[in-house]
């Protein structure tokens, strides 16, 4: 059974940093592209960043480029999102998703990031 | 990377059909066949129900179908059931390993 388990969310002050983690199980993690998608409470979904299998590519949405860094460790089946210079508008639930070359076919349960003073 | 446009809400009685539109541009929906649809029930993570515009993942009922014309994709739920009440989001590949989501539609089963 495919499982994605995010952690690392919490309350952080504006300008602060957080590192989100996602541990995958139930599939060969290294063979898949992975993504982070966020959802503002009560609102829509926003694609944040993608990383290819074997890190053959990395891409970011315009809203986080230069602020967030996506990475992976295939040895530990883990996906990461380093978030710096956090702003109130970064407050959201952050989901780790598996990429089936287009669709996001499996999602974690999400981790809530709240940016507030 | 502007969000794809969906109607805020749609509704239907049990057994009826409801169709949700997803309008993008010639740079995303109109350019690629990689349109996906996700169902999200309250407090839950999104679940993939349609990918590559028309394909249903294993386990998704055939009541769910997708289509596309030009810059607009559509999701149709036929034979509405109470369990179909949820938020639905579309998504499209937008080139250069970028993706864009729709604004979301709340489906109510009357």
gemmi code that builds the backbone of each chain (N, CA, C; Angstrom):
import gemmi

chains = {
    "A": [
        ("UNK", (0.846, -1.200, 0.000), (0.000, 0.000, 0.000), (0.883, 1.252, 0.000)),
        ("UNK", (0.612, 2.133, -0.949), (1.369, 3.386, -1.029), (0.991, 4.288, 0.135)),
        ("UNK", (1.985, 4.788, 0.831), (1.745, 5.738, 1.919), (2.756, 6.872, 1.828)),
        ("UNK", (2.273, 8.078, 2.093), (3.118, 9.267, 2.161), (2.796, 9.960, 3.476)),
        ("UNK", (3.812, 10.190, 4.299), (3.595, 10.760, 5.628), (4.441, 12.012, 5.793)),
        ("UNK", (3.737, 13.160, 5.826), (4.415, 14.434, 5.988), (4.607, 14.788, 7.459)),
        ("UNK", (5.632, 15.592, 7.723), (5.878, 16.112, 9.064), (6.659, 17.418, 8.938)),
        ("UNK", (6.772, 18.116, 10.068), (7.590, 19.322, 10.084), (6.821, 20.624, 10.087)),
        ("UNK", (5.495, 20.539, 9.940), (4.705, 21.767, 9.961), (4.609, 22.339, 11.368)),
        ("UNK", (4.064, 23.541, 11.459), (3.899, 24.169, 12.763), (3.724, 25.659, 12.638)),
        ("UNK", (3.816, 26.336, 13.773), (3.679, 27.790, 13.831), (5.062, 28.434, 13.740)),
        ("UNK", (5.189, 29.383, 12.832), (6.472, 30.064, 12.653), (6.210, 31.549, 12.440)),
        ("UNK", (7.111, 32.375, 12.923), (6.959, 33.827, 12.767), (7.336, 34.259, 11.356)),
        ("UNK", (6.754, 35.350, 10.881), (7.157, 35.880, 9.574), (8.666, 36.078, 9.488)),
        ("UNK", (9.230, 35.654, 8.377), (10.670, 35.712, 8.190), (11.390, 34.453, 8.626)),
        ("UNK", (10.695, 33.569, 9.298), (11.295, 32.339, 9.791), (11.396, 31.258, 8.730)),
        ("UNK", (11.931, 30.118, 9.158), (12.138, 28.985, 8.253), (11.538, 27.718, 8.836)),
        ("UNK", (11.212, 26.797, 7.946), (10.749, 25.461, 8.323), (11.242, 24.479, 7.281)),
        ("UNK", (11.444, 23.233, 7.709), (11.786, 22.170, 6.762), (10.744, 21.080, 6.882)),
        ("UNK", (10.006, 20.860, 5.811), (9.020, 19.796, 5.775), (9.672, 18.516, 5.267)),
        ("UNK", (9.188, 17.386, 5.792), (9.653, 16.075, 5.366), (8.472, 15.222, 4.952)),
        ("UNK", (8.726, 14.275, 4.079), (7.704, 13.313, 3.647), (8.400, 11.970, 3.486)),
        ("UNK", (7.932, 10.981, 4.251), (8.497, 9.640, 4.142), (7.527, 8.770, 3.350)),
        ("UNK", (8.048, 8.115, 2.326), (7.241, 7.287, 1.435), (7.440, 5.807, 1.723)),
        ("UNK", (6.393, 5.039, 1.489), (6.490, 3.590, 1.617), (5.494, 2.937, 0.671)),
        ("UNK", (5.718, 1.663, 0.382), (4.794, 0.913, -0.456), (5.092, 0.970, -1.938)),
        ("UNK", (6.163, 1.666, -2.336), (6.555, 1.717, -3.741), (8.048, 2.058, -3.822)),
        ("UNK", (8.622, 1.895, -4.994), (10.040, 2.186, -5.193), (10.217, 3.689, -5.381)),
        ("UNK", (10.469, 4.371, -4.264), (10.492, 5.838, -4.225), (11.397, 6.435, -5.294)),
        ("UNK", (12.557, 5.850, -5.486), (13.543, 6.415, -6.401), (13.117, 6.433, -7.859)),
        ("UNK", (12.071, 5.691, -8.193), (11.615, 5.619, -9.583), (10.598, 6.692, -9.954)),
        ("UNK", (10.188, 7.493, -8.977), (9.083, 8.428, -9.207), (9.481, 9.889, -9.007)),
        ("UNK", (8.907, 10.738, -9.870), (8.932, 12.169, -9.630), (8.032, 12.447, -8.428)),
        ("UNK", (8.358, 13.490, -7.677), (7.580, 13.841, -6.483), (7.313, 15.338, -6.463)),
        ("UNK", (6.273, 15.706, -5.733), (5.853, 17.109, -5.704), (5.423, 17.546, -4.312)),
        ("UNK", (5.386, 18.847, -4.106), (4.706, 19.471, -2.984), (3.572, 20.326, -3.548)),
        ("UNK", (2.412, 20.181, -2.950), (1.226, 20.962, -3.309), (0.684, 21.548, -2.016)),
        ("UNK", (0.237, 22.791, -2.036), (-0.300, 23.389, -0.810), (-1.741, 23.825, -1.008)),
        ("UNK", (-2.427, 23.937, 0.118), (-3.831, 24.339, 0.099), (-4.073, 25.323, 1.230)),
        ("UNK", (-4.438, 26.529, 0.858), (-4.791, 27.539, 1.849), (-6.078, 27.107, 2.527)),
        ("UNK", (-6.164, 27.207, 3.837), (-7.364, 26.758, 4.547), (-8.638, 27.318, 3.921)),
        ("UNK", (-9.528, 26.439, 3.554), (-10.808, 26.845, 2.974), (-10.726, 27.276, 1.523)),
        ("UNK", (-9.552, 27.152, 0.917), (-9.406, 27.635, -0.452), (-8.822, 26.550, -1.354)),
        ("UNK", (-8.238, 26.984, -2.433), (-7.837, 26.048, -3.469), (-6.458, 25.467, -3.305)),
        ("UNK", (-6.136, 24.628, -4.281), (-4.850, 23.958, -4.320), (-3.860, 24.755, -5.164)),
        ("UNK", (-2.590, 24.690, -4.789), (-1.534, 25.359, -5.546), (-0.333, 24.437, -5.631)),
        ("UNK", (0.100, 24.132, -6.848), (1.323, 23.367, -7.029), (2.508, 24.229, -6.598)),
        ("UNK", (3.427, 23.636, -5.826), (4.545, 24.387, -5.253), (5.867, 24.040, -5.926)),
        ("UNK", (6.189, 22.744, -5.982), (7.497, 22.354, -6.514), (7.482, 20.888, -6.920)),
        ("UNK", (8.372, 20.558, -7.863), (8.519, 19.182, -8.332), (9.991, 18.809, -8.393)),
        ("UNK", (10.276, 17.531, -8.170), (11.638, 17.020, -8.319), (11.564, 15.683, -9.036)),
        ("UNK", (12.384, 15.528, -10.049), (12.350, 14.321, -10.838), (13.040, 13.147, -10.158)),
        ("UNK", (12.708, 11.963, -10.636), (13.426, 10.773, -10.186), (14.911, 10.957, -10.497)),
        ("UNK", (15.756, 10.575, -9.553), (17.220, 10.747, -9.697), (17.590, 12.221, -9.910)),
        ("UNK", (16.707, 13.098, -9.454), (16.909, 14.557, -9.517), (17.261, 14.993, -10.931)),
        ("UNK", (16.557, 14.438, -11.924), (16.855, 14.821, -13.301), (16.252, 16.185, -13.658)),
        ("UNK", (15.391, 16.694, -12.771), (14.923, 18.072, -12.916), (14.387, 18.548, -11.586)),
        ("UNK", (14.317, 19.854, -11.429), (13.667, 20.513, -10.286), (12.939, 21.724, -10.854)),
        ("UNK", (11.697, 21.926, -10.414), (10.947, 23.097, -10.864), (10.133, 23.660, -9.707)),
        ("UNK", (9.862, 24.956, -9.786), (9.135, 25.685, -8.741), (8.067, 26.567, -9.352)),
        ("UNK", (7.008, 26.804, -8.573), (6.030, 27.803, -8.980), (6.658, 29.183, -8.834)),
        ("UNK", (6.137, 30.124, -9.578), (6.655, 31.491, -9.515), (6.564, 32.055, -8.100)),
        ("UNK", (5.546, 31.643, -7.344), (5.309, 32.221, -6.023), (6.329, 31.791, -4.972)),
        ("UNK", (7.092, 30.715, -5.225), (8.036, 30.241, -4.207), (9.469, 30.145, -4.712)),
        ("UNK", (9.667, 30.373, -6.011), (11.023, 30.245, -6.578), (11.966, 31.223, -5.884)),
        ("UNK", (13.104, 30.723, -5.440), (14.078, 31.527, -4.719), (13.841, 31.562, -3.221)),
        ("UNK", (12.705, 31.064, -2.783), (12.339, 31.081, -1.360), (12.318, 29.654, -0.789)),
        ("UNK", (11.820, 28.698, -1.574), (11.717, 27.303, -1.156), (12.727, 26.459, -1.938)),
        ("UNK", (13.161, 25.336, -1.313), (14.056, 24.396, -1.977), (13.534, 22.978, -1.774)),
        ("UNK", (13.293, 22.268, -2.874), (12.846, 20.888, -2.820), (14.062, 19.972, -2.962)),
        ("UNK", (14.056, 18.863, -2.231), (15.158, 17.900, -2.327), (14.624, 16.518, -1.973)),
        ("UNK", (15.443, 15.506, -2.203), (15.038, 14.134, -1.893), (16.243, 13.320, -1.484)),
        ("UNK", (15.979, 12.263, -0.707), (16.998, 11.294, -0.314), (16.418, 9.920, -0.600)),
        ("UNK", (16.795, 9.333, -1.712), (16.221, 8.060, -2.103), (16.614, 6.932, -1.151)),
        ("UNK", (17.750, 7.062, -0.475), (18.178, 6.018, 0.459), (17.219, 5.881, 1.637)),
        ("UNK", (16.596, 6.990, 2.013), (15.658, 6.964, 3.144), (14.216, 7.179, 2.694)),
        ("UNK", (13.978, 7.101, 1.385), (12.627, 7.265, 0.832), (11.979, 8.568, 1.295)),
        ("UNK", (12.759, 9.625, 1.279), (12.277, 10.887, 1.845), (12.313, 12.042, 0.853)),
        ("UNK", (11.302, 12.891, 0.956), (11.175, 14.128, 0.183), (11.191, 15.283, 1.172)),
        ("UNK", (11.824, 16.384, 0.788), (11.932, 17.528, 1.687), (11.507, 18.824, 1.003)),
        ("UNK", (11.105, 19.798, 1.823), (10.856, 21.158, 1.337), (11.412, 22.130, 2.370)),
        ("UNK", (12.496, 22.798, 2.023), (13.068, 23.819, 2.890), (12.398, 25.147, 2.548)),
        ("UNK", (11.760, 25.750, 3.531), (11.006, 26.996, 3.313), (11.650, 28.116, 4.120)),
        ("UNK", (12.115, 29.139, 3.435), (12.774, 30.274, 4.091), (11.967, 31.556, 3.895)),
        ("UNK", (12.288, 32.556, 4.687), (11.657, 33.886, 4.582), (10.142, 33.761, 4.492)),
        ("UNK", (9.581, 33.003, 5.396), (8.151, 32.701, 5.329), (7.299, 33.936, 5.556)),
        ("UNK", (6.179, 33.978, 4.820), (5.239, 35.099, 4.878), (3.860, 34.558, 5.243)),
        ("UNK", (2.984, 35.452, 5.653), (1.625, 35.054, 6.037), (0.943, 34.283, 4.904)),
        ("UNK", (1.212, 34.683, 3.677), (0.544, 34.025, 2.543), (1.067, 32.619, 2.274)),
        ("UNK", (2.104, 32.186, 2.977), (2.579, 30.814, 2.867), (1.828, 29.883, 3.823)),
        ("UNK", (0.953, 30.442, 4.644), (0.139, 29.629, 5.546), (-0.749, 28.704, 4.730)),
        ("UNK", (-0.623, 27.406, 4.957), (-1.364, 26.428, 4.165), (-1.118, 25.029, 4.711)),
        ("UNK", (-1.909, 24.100, 4.228), (-1.612, 22.680, 4.404), (-0.713, 22.282, 3.243)),
        ("UNK", (0.397, 21.644, 3.551), (1.341, 21.225, 2.526), (1.254, 19.708, 2.344)),
        ("UNK", (0.970, 19.315, 1.103), (0.833, 17.905, 0.764), (2.035, 17.430, -0.043)),
        ("UNK", (2.482, 16.247, 0.269), (3.479, 15.523, -0.523), (2.696, 14.648, -1.499)),
        ("UNK", (3.072, 14.663, -2.773), (2.341, 13.866, -3.745), (3.296, 13.100, -4.655)),
        ("UNK", (2.846, 11.914, -5.089), (3.591, 11.154, -6.072), (3.111, 11.566, -7.457)),
        ("UNK", (4.043, 11.648, -8.384), (3.744, 12.130, -9.730), (3.792, 10.956, -10.699)),
        ("UNK", (2.656, 10.727, -11.371), (2.583, 9.641, -12.343), (2.741, 10.223, -13.757)),
        ("UNK", (3.787, 11.035, -13.939), (4.034, 11.710, -15.216), (2.831, 12.542, -15.641)),
        ("UNK", (2.387, 13.375, -14.725), (1.268, 14.258, -15.041), (0.318, 14.340, -13.873)),
        ("UNK", (-0.433, 13.293, -13.620), (-1.339, 13.346, -12.469), (-0.601, 13.042, -11.171)),
        ("UNK", (-1.158, 13.594, -10.099), (-0.633, 13.302, -8.762), (-1.491, 12.161, -8.215)),
        ("UNK", (-0.968, 10.937, -8.274), (-1.839, 9.791, -8.034), (-1.960, 9.395, -6.576)),
        ("UNK", (-1.006, 9.779, -5.729), (-1.131, 9.534, -4.299), (-0.731, 10.784, -3.542)),
        ("UNK", (-1.485, 11.067, -2.465), (-1.267, 12.242, -1.644), (-1.101, 11.813, -0.187)),
        ("UNK", (-0.240, 12.536, 0.532), (-0.196, 12.348, 1.970), (-1.386, 13.044, 2.617)),
        ("UNK", (-1.443, 12.995, 3.929), (-2.532, 13.642, 4.660), (-2.260, 15.115, 4.922)),
        ("UNK", (-1.056, 15.562, 4.653), (-0.740, 16.973, 4.757), (-0.191, 17.385, 6.104)),
        ("UNK", (0.565, 18.483, 6.107), (1.075, 19.074, 7.346), (0.797, 20.564, 7.291)),
        ("UNK", (0.261, 21.108, 8.382), (-0.171, 22.501, 8.422), (0.979, 23.420, 8.806)),
        ("UNK", (1.193, 24.428, 7.986), (2.173, 25.481, 8.254), (1.412, 26.775, 8.506)),
        ("UNK", (1.654, 27.372, 9.655), (1.008, 28.643, 9.997), (2.091, 29.688, 10.227)),
        ("UNK", (2.023, 30.762, 9.444), (2.990, 31.849, 9.573), (2.276, 33.031, 10.212)),
        ("UNK", (2.639, 33.319, 11.458), (1.957, 34.376, 12.208), (2.847, 34.854, 13.345)),
        ("UNK", (2.717, 36.124, 13.652), (3.479, 36.680, 14.761), (2.722, 36.528, 16.079)),
    ],
    "B": [
        ("UNK", (1.282, 31.942, -14.182), (0.632, 30.713, -13.737), (-0.688, 31.033, -13.053)),
        ("UNK", (-1.652, 31.490, -13.809), (-2.964, 31.794, -13.248), (-3.764, 30.511, -13.074)),
        ("UNK", (-4.562, 30.473, -12.000), (-5.384, 29.307, -11.718), (-6.391, 29.083, -12.841)),
        ("UNK", (-6.699, 27.829, -13.085), (-7.743, 27.479, -14.034), (-9.090, 27.859, -13.428)),
        ("UNK", (-10.046, 28.218, -14.258), (-11.334, 28.718, -13.770), (-12.388, 27.619, -13.721)),
        ("UNK", (-12.948, 27.427, -12.540), (-14.056, 26.494, -12.352), (-15.237, 27.230, -11.738)),
        ("UNK", (-16.461, 26.750, -11.961), (-17.605, 27.351, -11.264), (-17.498, 27.035, -9.776)),
        ("UNK", (-17.886, 27.976, -8.905), (-17.756, 27.735, -7.467), (-18.599, 26.568, -6.971)),
        ("UNK", (-19.746, 26.351, -7.606), (-20.629, 25.315, -7.109), (-21.399, 24.658, -8.244)),
        ("UNK", (-21.870, 23.444, -7.980), (-22.728, 22.694, -8.888), (-23.551, 21.751, -8.029)),
        ("UNK", (-24.726, 21.395, -8.521), (-25.568, 20.513, -7.723), (-26.449, 19.666, -8.609)),
        ("UNK", (-26.968, 18.600, -8.024), (-27.884, 17.718, -8.723), (-28.547, 16.783, -7.743)),
        ("UNK", (-29.666, 16.244, -8.135), (-30.371, 15.279, -7.297), (-29.759, 13.896, -7.506)),
        ("UNK", (-29.979, 13.011, -6.550), (-29.474, 11.636, -6.724), (-29.958, 11.037, -8.033)),
        ("UNK", (-29.038, 10.406, -8.751), (-29.368, 9.792, -10.024), (-29.162, 10.700, -11.222)),
        ("UNK", (-29.118, 12.000, -10.986), (-28.881, 12.937, -12.084), (-27.395, 13.046, -12.395)),
        ("UNK", (-27.083, 13.847, -13.425), (-25.689, 14.092, -13.801), (-25.326, 15.533, -13.513)),
        ("UNK", (-24.056, 15.730, -13.207), (-23.546, 17.084, -13.033), (-22.237, 17.176, -13.816)),
        ("UNK", (-22.060, 18.302, -14.499), (-20.842, 18.525, -15.276), (-20.143, 19.780, -14.775)),
        ("UNK", (-18.847, 19.669, -14.540), (-18.031, 20.767, -14.035), (-17.040, 21.168, -15.122)),
        ("UNK", (-16.960, 22.452, -15.396), (-16.008, 22.933, -16.406), (-14.725, 23.418, -15.759)),
        ("UNK", (-13.680, 23.450, -16.554), (-12.346, 23.872, -16.111), (-11.705, 24.597, -17.286)),
        ("UNK", (-11.649, 25.916, -17.204), (-11.186, 26.716, -18.333), (-9.782, 27.250, -18.092)),
        ("UNK", (-8.916, 26.960, -19.031), (-7.547, 27.449, -18.955), (-7.204, 28.260, -20.184)),
        ("UNK", (-5.994, 28.057, -20.671), (-5.524, 28.803, -21.831), (-4.852, 27.852, -22.828)),
        ("UNK", (-4.393, 28.421, -23.920), (-3.695, 27.631, -24.932), (-2.300, 27.212, -24.462)),
        ("UNK", (-1.893, 27.686, -23.272), (-0.594, 27.305, -22.717), (-0.691, 26.169, -21.713)),
        ("UNK", (-1.894, 25.821, -21.305), (-2.040, 24.714, -20.351), (-3.094, 23.729, -20.837)),
        ("UNK", (-4.361, 23.932, -20.501), (-5.404, 22.968, -20.875), (-5.429, 22.735, -22.390)),
        ("UNK", (-5.331, 23.799, -23.154), (-5.422, 23.673, -24.604), (-4.214, 23.061, -25.264)),
        ("UNK", (-3.087, 23.043, -24.534), (-1.839, 22.593, -25.137), (-1.512, 21.137, -24.860)),
        ("UNK", (-2.043, 20.587, -23.782), (-1.630, 19.250, -23.348), (-2.855, 18.395, -23.032)),
        ("UNK", (-2.666, 17.073, -23.125), (-3.734, 16.154, -22.740), (-3.613, 15.732, -21.291)),
        ("UNK", (-2.735, 16.404, -20.526), (-2.515, 16.035, -19.137), (-3.396, 16.852, -18.200)),
        ("UNK", (-4.728, 16.683, -18.365), (-5.680, 17.282, -17.443), (-6.120, 16.206, -16.449)),
        ("UNK", (-6.086, 16.557, -15.183), (-6.492, 15.632, -14.121), (-7.612, 16.255, -13.303)),
        ("UNK", (-8.371, 15.398, -12.642), (-9.440, 15.844, -11.745), (-9.272, 15.141, -10.403)),
        ("UNK", (-9.520, 15.903, -9.326), (-9.360, 15.399, -7.971), (-10.630, 15.651, -7.180)),
        ("UNK", (-10.998, 14.670, -6.379), (-12.134, 14.778, -5.465), (-11.574, 14.976, -4.054)),
        ("UNK", (-12.118, 15.947, -3.326), (-11.672, 16.168, -1.954), (-12.861, 16.252, -1.014)),
        ("UNK", (-12.966, 15.281, -0.148), (-14.004, 15.304, 0.869), (-13.502, 16.108, 2.064)),
        ("UNK", (-14.420, 16.646, 2.889), (-14.012, 17.506, 4.011), (-12.993, 16.846, 4.919)),
        ("UNK", (-11.918, 17.553, 5.189), (-10.897, 17.071, 6.102), (-9.989, 15.998, 5.546)),
        ("UNK", (-10.140, 15.701, 4.246), (-9.341, 14.646, 3.641), (-8.415, 15.201, 2.557)),
        ("UNK", (-7.419, 14.407, 2.188), (-6.543, 14.782, 1.082), (-7.268, 14.563, -0.242)),
        ("UNK", (-6.908, 15.298, -1.272), (-7.489, 15.067, -2.588), (-7.229, 13.642, -3.084)),
        ("UNK", (-8.156, 13.164, -3.909), (-8.062, 11.827, -4.487), (-8.200, 11.960, -6.005)),
        ("UNK", (-7.305, 11.334, -6.736), (-7.343, 11.384, -8.200), (-8.533, 10.587, -8.721)),
        ("UNK", (-9.366, 11.220, -9.579), (-10.500, 10.506, -10.165), (-10.433, 10.418, -11.692)),
        ("UNK", (-9.701, 11.333, -12.338), (-9.511, 11.309, -13.791), (-8.099, 11.807, -14.083)),
        ("UNK", (-7.399, 11.159, -15.019), (-6.109, 11.677, -15.479), (-6.004, 11.515, -16.987)),
        ("UNK", (-5.019, 12.204, -17.570), (-4.884, 12.257, -19.033), (-6.233, 12.543, -19.672)),
        ("UNK", (-6.936, 13.491, -19.117), (-8.198, 14.049, -19.605), (-9.395, 13.107, -19.478)),
        ("UNK", (-9.207, 11.817, -19.807), (-10.354, 10.911, -19.894), (-10.186, 9.586, -19.145)),
        ("UNK", (-9.019, 9.331, -18.559), (-8.721, 8.019, -17.979), (-9.064, 7.952, -16.495)),
        ("UNK", (-9.783, 6.887, -16.104), (-10.112, 6.688, -14.704), (-9.093, 5.745, -14.054)),
        ("UNK", (-8.568, 6.132, -12.892), (-7.686, 5.189, -12.170), (-8.485, 3.971, -11.727)),
        ("UNK", (-7.767, 2.898, -11.462), (-8.408, 1.696, -10.949), (-9.176, 2.014, -9.669)),
        ("UNK", (-10.403, 1.517, -9.595), (-11.195, 1.711, -8.387), (-12.143, 2.896, -8.440)),
        ("UNK", (-11.979, 3.777, -9.409), (-12.895, 4.916, -9.552), (-14.093, 4.468, -10.388)),
        ("UNK", (-15.304, 4.698, -9.902), (-16.502, 4.233, -10.635), (-16.591, 4.840, -12.025)),
        ("UNK", (-17.188, 4.081, -12.957), (-17.309, 4.582, -14.331), (-18.368, 5.680, -14.452)),
        ("UNK", (-18.950, 6.079, -13.327), (-19.849, 7.238, -13.321), (-19.068, 8.545, -13.539)),
        ("UNK", (-17.762, 8.462, -13.325), (-16.901, 9.628, -13.513), (-16.293, 9.584, -14.920)),
        ("UNK", (-16.450, 10.685, -15.665), (-15.880, 10.744, -17.002), (-15.336, 12.140, -17.278)),
        ("UNK", (-14.331, 12.187, -18.149), (-13.718, 13.468, -18.473), (-13.672, 13.700, -19.960)),
        ("UNK", (-13.596, 14.973, -20.342), (-13.503, 15.348, -21.739), (-12.807, 16.700, -21.844)),
        ("UNK", (-12.516, 17.085, -23.076), (-11.868, 18.387, -23.295), (-12.225, 18.904, -24.666)),
        ("UNK", (-12.416, 20.210, -24.758), (-12.614, 20.878, -26.029), (-11.892, 22.216, -25.975)),
        ("UNK", (-10.890, 22.339, -26.810), (-10.121, 23.580, -26.804), (-9.445, 23.810, -25.462)),
        ("UNK", (-9.701, 24.977, -24.891), (-9.070, 25.346, -23.620), (-9.907, 24.975, -22.401)),
        ("UNK", (-10.988, 24.232, -22.617), (-11.880, 23.872, -21.510), (-12.011, 22.360, -21.367)),
        ("UNK", (-11.723, 21.886, -20.159), (-11.925, 20.482, -19.819), (-13.178, 20.364, -18.965)),
        ("UNK", (-13.758, 19.174, -18.941), (-14.979, 18.958, -18.168), (-14.937, 17.623, -17.456)),
        ("UNK", (-15.548, 17.599, -16.284), (-15.754, 16.368, -15.518), (-17.258, 16.174, -15.385)),
        ("UNK", (-17.719, 14.993, -15.744), (-19.128, 14.661, -15.583), (-19.270, 13.522, -14.584)),
        ("UNK", (-20.148, 13.716, -13.632), (-20.486, 12.657, -12.681), (-21.926, 12.256, -12.985)),
        ("UNK", (-22.091, 11.048, -13.465), (-23.417, 10.548, -13.819), (-23.982, 9.725, -12.664)),
        ("UNK", (-25.303, 9.610, -12.625), (-25.916, 8.810, -11.567), (-25.459, 9.252, -10.193)),
        ("UNK", (-25.581, 10.544, -9.905), (-25.086, 11.122, -8.658), (-25.496, 10.320, -7.432)),
        ("UNK", (-24.541, 10.158, -6.538), (-24.804, 9.490, -5.272), (-24.384, 10.437, -4.146)),
        ("UNK", (-24.929, 10.193, -2.970), (-24.634, 11.047, -1.822), (-23.127, 11.132, -1.557)),
        ("UNK", (-22.420, 10.043, -1.793), (-20.976, 9.998, -1.536), (-20.181, 10.860, -2.505)),
        ("UNK", (-20.825, 11.337, -3.590), (-20.122, 12.180, -4.551), (-20.047, 13.632, -4.097)),
        ("UNK", (-20.751, 13.958, -3.022), (-20.718, 15.326, -2.503), (-19.321, 15.627, -1.977)),
        ("UNK", (-18.668, 16.606, -2.605), (-17.270, 16.902, -2.298), (-16.848, 18.128, -3.095)),
        ("UNK", (-15.620, 18.565, -2.860), (-14.995, 19.575, -3.705), (-14.230, 18.862, -4.812)),
        ("UNK", (-14.267, 19.449, -6.007), (-13.561, 18.877, -7.145), (-12.627, 19.940, -7.733)),
        ("UNK", (-11.389, 19.514, -7.979), (-10.378, 20.407, -8.533), (-9.831, 19.808, -9.822)),
        ("UNK", (-9.638, 20.657, -10.830), (-8.945, 20.206, -12.030), (-7.484, 20.637, -11.926)),
        ("UNK", (-6.668, 20.043, -12.758), (-5.257, 20.398, -12.821), (-4.773, 20.146, -14.235)),
        ("UNK", (-3.836, 20.957, -14.684), (-3.263, 20.769, -16.015), (-1.766, 20.936, -15.978)),
        ("UNK", (-1.085, 20.178, -16.809), (0.331, 20.410, -17.049), (0.418, 21.730, -17.814)),
        ("UNK", (1.449, 22.530, -17.481), (1.570, 23.856, -18.090), (2.933, 24.058, -18.744)),
        ("UNK", (3.627, 22.959, -19.015), (4.921, 23.058, -19.674), (6.066, 23.273, -18.702)),
        ("UNK", (7.278, 22.925, -19.110), (8.491, 23.129, -18.302), (8.357, 22.546, -16.899)),
        ("UNK", (7.696, 21.373, -16.789), (7.530, 20.699, -15.501), (6.760, 21.566, -14.508)),
        ("UNK", (5.852, 22.381, -14.989), (4.989, 23.203, -14.144), (3.555, 22.683, -14.231)),
        ("UNK", (2.805, 22.882, -13.149), (1.414, 22.471, -13.106), (0.562, 23.612, -12.569)),
        ("UNK", (-0.715, 23.613, -12.948), (-1.637, 24.614, -12.444), (-2.939, 23.921, -12.056)),
        ("UNK", (-3.522, 24.362, -10.939), (-4.782, 23.812, -10.458), (-5.933, 24.757, -10.762)),
        ("UNK", (-7.134, 24.185, -10.719), (-8.335, 24.982, -10.848), (-8.756, 25.575, -9.515)),
        ("UNK", (-9.737, 26.462, -9.579), (-10.210, 27.165, -8.392), (-11.102, 26.314, -7.500)),
        ("UNK", (-11.585, 25.202, -8.027), (-12.375, 24.277, -7.232), (-13.872, 24.483, -7.367)),
        ("UNK", (-14.616, 23.385, -7.338), (-16.075, 23.402, -7.426), (-16.656, 22.535, -6.325)),
        ("UNK", (-17.582, 23.107, -5.577), (-18.257, 22.331, -4.532), (-19.495, 21.691, -5.147)),
        ("UNK", (-19.528, 20.360, -5.148), (-20.680, 19.627, -5.668), (-21.592, 19.223, -4.511)),
        ("UNK", (-22.847, 19.615, -4.628), (-23.848, 19.284, -3.615), (-24.860, 18.318, -4.204)),
        ("UNK", (-25.139, 17.261, -3.483), (-26.179, 16.315, -3.879), (-27.446, 16.687, -3.119)),
        ("UNK", (-28.441, 17.125, -3.864), (-29.650, 17.680, -3.246), (-30.510, 16.613, -2.554)),
    ],
}
model = gemmi.Model(1)
for chain_id, residues in chains.items():
    chain = gemmi.Chain(chain_id)
    for i, (resn, *xyz) in enumerate(residues, 1):
        res = gemmi.Residue()
        res.name, res.seqid = resn, gemmi.SeqId(i, " ")
        for name, pos in zip(("N", "CA", "C"), xyz):
            atom = gemmi.Atom()
            atom.name, atom.element = name, gemmi.Element(name[0])
            atom.pos, atom.b_iso = gemmi.Position(*pos), 0.0
            res.add_atom(atom)
        chain.add_residue(res)
    model.add_chain(chain)
structure = gemmi.Structure()
structure.add_model(model)
structure.setup_entities()
